[in-house]
Structure formats: structure tokens, C-alpha cells
């Protein structure tokens, strides 16, 4: 208590020593740290950062409680961890350096408003999926959210065009060169087609599901993307979110799901989880429910 009181008494003296350049110095560092965390959150490295924070906290506790063996192990792990971090964060570091070199640093720090593009993209997607489902043409679309899928984009053909029903029907036409891969949508615009997705590692999936559905579930397990699928065999429309697949959807239900998942919410803090949102959409919808755990 005495230390706190003494610090409060000396606070005016400390404040008089602060100059404008000190405030600018602190503001620059705070700005950089804030946007660094924001960049990591948008990438798939968030869990790695949490693990690093846990290790640093464990080191602090080991030093405080004088746990010599634990401290020695953690210190050696941190010494090797620098090289490990460079390897783990290689895609993110490369993307950062590429955008700095190309003058696109603004894209890392400034959030763009995609509301109008997303609204149009959802409408065009629902229109295209209604036709594809009727004609039993397979389709696989991945809507990015915070997690960027640059590594997936590299496996396909890079595009930059708005989402339109006619374009989607042409891309997924069974004789089109890019029909076997996935279409990637970022911010309401198509940024890639013919992309190869990682297959799900869930061994409990129904045997009825083909590679298109397994790929859709796989990318939703590894990112926060929303994946819309049309079965080539049955024409059934499905949506995968966070590794959970809902099948046999009507175009109207598809539109509701996409709007709930993709459109900006007024209050993100009160926004329900993906599972809760999907459950609310499908509750009471006859014929829209899947086989439960078998397809999740």
C-alpha cells in the first residue's frame, strides 16, 4: 500500500517528464501491436499465438515459484522456438512481406466494407444453386470470413470478379475446366476457382458423402469459412460451418443461413454461435434436417 501511495504522489512528476515524442513513440508501438494481433486473428495462427502466450505465462510462473526443472525446459524450448515460429508462420510472413512490397499494406490494417457485395453475392448464389440443384450439377463454394485461405487459392486459378448466377453456372458446368474444384469468395467477390480443399479427417462421416462434401467439411474444420455444396448425384443443397454439415436444404433456407453467417451483425458480442444459428434456422423446417451426428 505504501508503494502504491508513493507512486501516486510521484505521478505528477512523471507526467511532467513526458514529451510529445514520447506520446508519439508509445502510440506507434500500440498501433503496431494492435494491428499485429488483428492480422494474426484473421489468419489461421490464432491457436499458435495462444499456445505461445501459455508458454510465456508458464515461464513467468516457473520463475516466480523457482521451479528450476520447469524453467530450464521452457527456456530451452523458447530458444528453439524462434526457428519453429519462422517455419510455422512462413505463409503469414510471406503474405505480409508481399503486401508491403506491392504497396498493399493498407489491406492488412484497414477493414473494408463488403456489405453491398455480400448482399449481391448471396442473392446470386441462391439463384445459381436453385438451378444447379434442379439440374443435379455439382457445386462447391467457400465463403471466406476472418480466416484467409491464400494457401488454398494457390491450388486453383486466381480470379477477381463479382458473383453472378450465370458465371457460377458456367464455372460448375460438368464440362468446364474448373468444375471439379471449389470457388472461393472473399468479401463478396470471386477470388479463385478450381481450388483443391483439404478433406475432412472425421472418420464418423456418413459413407453417403462424396469427396465434394468431405472437402467442404474439411475446409470448415480448418477455418471459419462457410461452405455451400450441391450434390451431383442427388442435387441436394448442403452447408458446412465449423465442421458441421446440414443437408437437404431448400434455396430459401440456404439464403437464410448465408445471411446469418456472412452479413455483418449490429452487435457481434451478442451474436450466437454458429451451431446455435444453424439450429435456429433448421428448427421446425420439415425435410431440412440432416442425419445429426452422422453428418457433423
HELIX and SHEET records of a PDB file:
HELIX    1   1 UNK A    2  UNK A   17  1                                  16    
HELIX    2   2 UNK A   20  UNK A   42  1                                  23    
HELIX    3   3 UNK A   46  UNK A   65  1                                  20    
HELIX    4   4 UNK A   68  UNK A   88  1                                  21    
HELIX    5   5 UNK A   90  UNK A  101  1                                  12    
HELIX    6   6 UNK A  106  UNK A  109  1                                   4    
HELIX    7   7 UNK A  115  UNK A  135  1                                  21    
HELIX    8   8 UNK A  150  UNK A  153  1                                   4    
HELIX    9   9 UNK A  165  UNK A  171  1                                   7    
HELIX   10  10 UNK A  211  UNK A  222  1                                  12    
HELIX   11  11 UNK A  251  UNK A  262  1                                  12    
HELIX   12  12 UNK A  268  UNK A  270  5                                   3    
HELIX   13  13 UNK A  274  UNK A  282  1                                   9    
HELIX   14  14 UNK A  292  UNK A  295  5                                   4    
SHEET    1   A 7 UNK A 157  UNK A 162  0                                        
SHEET    2   A 7 UNK A 189  UNK A 195 -1                                        
SHEET    3   A 7 UNK A 182  UNK A 186 -1                                        
SHEET    4   A 7 UNK A 139  UNK A 143  1                                        
SHEET    5   A 7 UNK A 226  UNK A 230 -1                                        
SHEET    6   A 7 UNK A 237  UNK A 241 -1                                        
SHEET    7   A 7 UNK A 244  UNK A 249 -1                                        
END                                                                             
